[in-house]
Amino acid sequence: MMPAQFKVDLFEEIRALVGGFEPVVLKEVVQELTGLTRAKGRDGAAARFGLALVEQCTIAETANGASNPVDERVIEYAEEHNCLVVTNDRSVRDALLARGIGVISMRNQKKLEILRR
């Protein structure tokens, strides 16, 4: 929900950081966003904006199905595919960094940065 929240051109900012890339979103994340679109106010609007961004992404399926929470499936996918994850969720970011997975996150609510441990 970062792009709507901070008015950032997410894909342009990522391109500036890493060059060419293939944006991928997990099917479970799309489902979660779809559920959030029913919310009123800022959260619902941000989820609807997120779904609009999904149209520019490849949608991937995970092997673990519904047995793990969505955040854990994102972490497992990134670990398995050796890819960066874009998130501002502190707990997800910390879990990714603890596993040595790079994270793209907001810095000072203006620019994206790559975090690594």
C-alpha positions in Angstrom: 0.0 0.0 0.0 3.1 2.1 0.0 2.5 3.8 -3.4 -0.9 5.2 -2.4 0.3 6.1 1.1 3.4 8.0 0.1 2.5 9.0 -3.6 5.5 7.1 -5.0 5.8 5.8 -8.5 6.8 2.3 -7.3 7.9 0.8 -10.5 10.0 3.8 -11.5 11.7 4.0 -8.1 12.5 0.3 -8.2 13.9 0.6 -11.7 16.1 3.4 -10.5 17.4 1.2 -7.7 17.9 -2.1 -9.5 17.5 -1.6 -13.3 15.3 -4.0 -15.1 13.1 -6.3 -13.1 10.1 -8.5 -13.3 7.4 -7.5 -10.7 5.9 -10.6 -9.1 3.0 -10.8 -6.6 1.8 -13.9 -4.9 -1.8 -15.0 -5.7 -2.4 -15.0 -1.9 -1.4 -11.4 -1.7 -3.8 -10.5 -4.5 -6.6 -12.4 -2.5 -5.7 -10.5 0.6 -5.8 -7.2 -1.2 -9.1 -8.1 -2.7 -10.6 -8.7 0.7 -9.2 -5.4 1.9 -10.8 -3.4 -0.9 -14.1 -3.7 0.9 -12.8 -1.5 3.7 -13.8 2.1 3.8 -11.5 5.0 4.0 -7.7 5.1 3.4 -7.1 1.3 3.8 -9.7 0.4 1.3 -8.5 3.0 -1.2 -4.9 1.8 -0.8 -5.9 -1.8 -1.4 -7.8 -0.8 -4.5 -4.7 1.1 -5.7 -2.6 -2.0 -4.9 -4.9 -4.2 -7.1 -4.4 -1.7 -9.9 -0.7 -2.1 -9.6 -1.0 -5.9 -9.7 -2.1 -5.6 -13.3 1.5 -4.8 -14.2 2.9 -7.9 -12.3 3.2 -11.6 -12.9 1.0 -13.5 -10.4 2.8 -16.4 -8.9 1.5 -19.4 -6.9 3.2 -20.8 -3.9 3.7 -24.5 -3.2 2.7 -24.4 0.4 -0.9 -23.6 -0.1 -3.0 -22.3 2.8 -0.9 -24.0 5.5 1.3 -20.9 6.2 0.3 -17.3 6.7 0.6 -15.0 3.7 3.6 -13.2 5.1 5.5 -16.4 5.6 4.7 -17.5 2.1 6.1 -14.2 0.8 9.3 -14.9 2.8 9.6 -18.5 1.6 9.0 -17.4 -2.0 11.7 -14.8 -1.8 14.1 -17.2 -0.2 13.4 -19.9 -2.8 13.7 -17.5 -5.8 16.4 -15.3 -4.5 14.5 -12.1 -5.0 14.0 -8.8 -3.2 10.8 -8.0 -1.5 9.1 -4.6 -1.5 7.4 -4.0 1.9 7.0 -1.4 4.6 5.7 -4.0 7.1 8.3 -4.0 9.9 7.8 -7.6 11.0 8.0 -8.9 7.4 11.0 -6.7 6.8 12.8 -7.9 9.9 12.0 -11.6 9.1 13.4 -11.2 5.6 16.5 -9.4 6.7 17.1 -12.1 9.4 17.1 -14.7 6.6 19.5 -12.7 4.4 16.8 -11.6 1.9 17.0 -8.0 0.6 14.1 -5.6 1.2 13.1 -2.5 -0.7 11.5 -0.1 1.7 10.6 3.5 2.1 13.1 6.0 3.4 11.9 9.2 4.9 8.5 8.7 3.2 10.1 10.0 0.0 12.4 7.4 -1.7 12.8 3.7 -1.8 16.0 2.1 -0.5 17.4 -1.4 -0.5 18.1 -2.9 2.9 20.4 -5.9 3.4 22.1 -7.6 6.4 
